[in-house]
Amino acid sequence: MRGDYVVILGEGPLAKALRHSLQGFKSVLEAPGVLVLAEPTLAVAALGERGVVLGAVFAKTSQALPVTAFSPSATVDIVQTAGQWLIDNVWGGYLAVIADPASGEVQILRDPSGALPSYRLRHEGLTVFCSRLDLVLEAGLSRPVLDWASVGQILAYPHLRGRRTGLRSVDELLPGERATVRSDHGTSWTSVWSPWPFADPAAAFTTPEEAARAVREAVDRSVQAWASISSPLILELSGGLDSSIIAVALADTPAATFVNFHTQAAEADERNYARKAAQAAGHGLVERLVDVSGVDVRRARPGRHARPAAQALLQPMEAVFAQMGRDGAAAAYFSGLGGDNVFCSLATAAPATDALLSFGPGRRFLAALADLAQLHQASLWEVVRLAALKAVRLRRGLGVAPITTLLTPDAEVAAPDHPWLDAPAGMPPGKQEHVASILVAQGFLDRYEHAAVAPVCFPLLSQPVLEACLRVPTWMAIRGGRNRAVARDAFADRLPAEIYRRQTKSGLNVFMGAVFDRNRAALAEQLVRGWLATAGLIDGRAVREILEAPAPGGLDMTRVLYFADVEAWARTWGQT
């Protein structure tokens, strides 16, 4: 699973210099104007002389065995379909490179999970795709400069990633997308995997039992497949539903270490739940106390990155992970991130609206209303009103709203460019919200500091899990007044009862407040007259007022701390 790559399209002195500088890499594909270099640790499957597949590939079988080579017929199909065969017949965390000598075009395809990063740079007649910017910058490509308009977009849409990054001349090949690079280096983009066919009501599971079986099988297959190439591994076990499901799916994986973090505040102490989940999986639990002293809001994630990294609040946890990895405990880190999103935990009346649109005002709609009222502790009349409003205000498109709090009027708030944002006509509003939620989860890919030690794996964002969960109707996901009901029932016989039943999870509000108070002076130094304020993106005066307030609200604190993350990242690139 671990390993980096560089794809160099074009020829000339700079291409030769790049190849010479990447001494630790091996050449895995050479064709006119095409050179693919990979670290020896990265899995490689050749496609004859026309292409190569980099990264982890698994068969679409119950065993999900790793694919290390393709048959001659499969190779022909992959090349002739420009990689579409891979989307339809295998899954994993991979990048495919396919060259067409006749046309001079090169196809670059990224799998739907986004497990293997892919960034494109253009410079002096070259087009380069790579897993990390550091690789090519250290090898001689000119350092990109900040694109302040794109940075404004990042501030307005913190978790919605489009193709643009925060840097000029650097963009991202999105998960499930194919780039076609012509001989003149012009590039077109095609979505080769989309959530919408699976979210279509025609593809929906018809019974909760059928849905639970499919989700259980997809999760087990995905977790165990990643574990088979990730030994030893570390799982961050919070004690919530999602990480606990991964834990029990790892019951037969001996080389797994479960880690739980807690703070001194009772609200962020989930050790009791985590211990029960670890016991159910037959594993021990490593418990670590995190303290505010381990947070430095002025420190960016080391290295050169196209977007801001994870929150500074996570620095104490990332430091523990990194040290454990360096001590030999991790060939990969597993995380339950994305579970809320993929398992469809929605906070609106959309599930009842979906039932109304699918079945009319009958028994199933009434049951969905009762489930919704129980889930949100609301009156039946209130959920009827909200569900009806969604039904009469149907719209096409996800309509993800920007967060403009503390931004200036000059900050760009146009939504990022992403092919999933345009929902097909007639798509139920709940399914549109489900897909929007999955997009939010993908915003957290490749953002973690401990990924420099070993890859961070998100099994619940794997293609089999996405495809199974998208087929779960939203009204079925709240059955019995429970969020993520199908996922709960899928693992009911393996989860501890306390975790199966719990509907809430503790947060980091007290910890965040302590970090904020401890860092007020540092935050003022960073932000009031910092680079974001100087660029006209954030309102430095309004930020100062929040920093001087005795007890600012949680949303204000979250926003200011996020600004600090972006500011620290921007300063790694220089003000240009």
C-alpha positions, 0 to 999 in steps of 0.5 A: 500500500505504501509508495510514491510515484511520478508520471512525467509526460513530455521530453527534454532536459527537465524530464531528464533532470527529474528522472535523474533526481528520483534515484530511489524510484524505478522505471515501470513504464517508458513510451515516447513522451511517457515515463512512469517512476515508482518507489519499489514499495508501491505495487505495480501491475503492467498493462503490456507496453501500453500502460501500468496500474500503480497501487493496491488492486483487489478482485471483486470477490468475497475474498477480495484477493490482491491483484498483482497481474492482469490476464492478457484478455483483461489487459486488452480490455483495460487498454481499449476502455481507457481504464473503465474495465478497472472501475467495473471489475476491480477496486482498491487504491490505484492509479492507471496510466495508459498510453496511445502511441497512435494519437499521442494521448495518455489516460490517467485514471484514479480509483473512486476511493481516492486512496492514492493521491494524484496531483497534476503540475504543468511546467516548461512543456511538461505535464507531471502527475505525482502522489506528493508535491515534495517529490517533484519540487525537490527534483527540480520543478519550480515551486508553485505560488499561492492562488489567493482566489482559490485560497478564498474558496478553500476558506468558504468551502473547508471540506468540499474539494474540487479540482482546483487547489490553493496553488497556481498550476497545480490541480487534483485528479479527483477520485473516480476521474480520468484525465486525458492528456493530449500531445500538446498537453491540453487536458480533458477530464471525464468522470468514470465513476459516479455515485448517482447510478447507485443512489438512483431509487431504481437501484435501492435495496427493497428490504432492511435485511437485504441492505444489512447483508450487503453493507456487512459483506462490503465492509468486511471485504474492504477492511480485511482486504486492506488489512491483508496488505497492511501488516502491522496496522494501527486502528484509531478506535474512538468508541463510536459506531464507525471505528467499532465496526472496523474493529470487529471486522479486524477480529481475525487480524492479529497484527493490529493495535487499537489506540484510543485518545482521551482528554482530561475533560469527561466529554472527550473520554470514550475509553469505556466504549473503546474498551468494549469494542476492543474486547469484542474484537479480541484485541487489547487497547492502547490508551493515550491522554492528549493535552493542550500543550501539544497543540501549536496553532502556528505550526503547519504540517511539514512538507509541501502540500496543495491544500491545508492539512488536518486541524492543529487540534489533532497534533497531539494524536498525530504525534503519538501515531507517528512515534508508534509508526516509527517504533514499528507498530504500523505499516498503515493507520486505519481510521473510521473517518467517513462512517457517518457520511457513508452510512448516511447520518443525516440531520434533516427531514429528507429521509421522510421526504424520500419516502413520500416521493417513493411511496406516496402518503401511505404507511411507509411515509408515516413510518418514516415520519415516526422514525424521524420524530423519534431520532430528532426528538421532535413533534410529529407535526414539525417533521411533517412540516419539514418533510413537506417543505422539502417535497415542494422545494425540490431542486437539482444539484447538491446546493452546498452552501459556502461558510462566509463567516468572518470572510471579506466581500473579496473572498471567492465563494463560488462552489468548487468544480466537482462532477458530482455536484450536478445531480440527475433530474428526479434524484430524491433530496435525501440521496442528494444530501447523502452524496454531499456528505460523502463529498465532505468525507473525501475532503479529509483525504491525504491531510494527516501528518503521520501519513509521512510515516505510513499511509492512512487508510479509510476502509469505509470510503472503499468502492464496495462500501460506497456502492452498497451504502448508496443503495440504502434508501435514506428512510431505511437508514433511520429505521426505528428512530436510529441514525445509521440504522442499516449499518448498526443492524449489519453488525448487531451480532458482533458489536457490544450492545452499548455501542449498537444502541448509542446514538450520540458521541462525545466531542472535543468542545472543551478541549478546543476551548482550552486550546483556543484560550491557551493560544489567543495571543498566537492566534492574534499574531497569526491572523489579525494582520496575517497573510489571509487578512493582508490578501483581503480574504478574512476580516482581521478586525472581526477575528480580533473581536472574537479573540478578545471576547471572554467566552466566544461561541463554539462556531466562532472558535472553530472558524478562527482555529480553521483560519489558523490552519490555513494561514500556517499552510499558506506561509509554507509557500511564501507570499507571492 
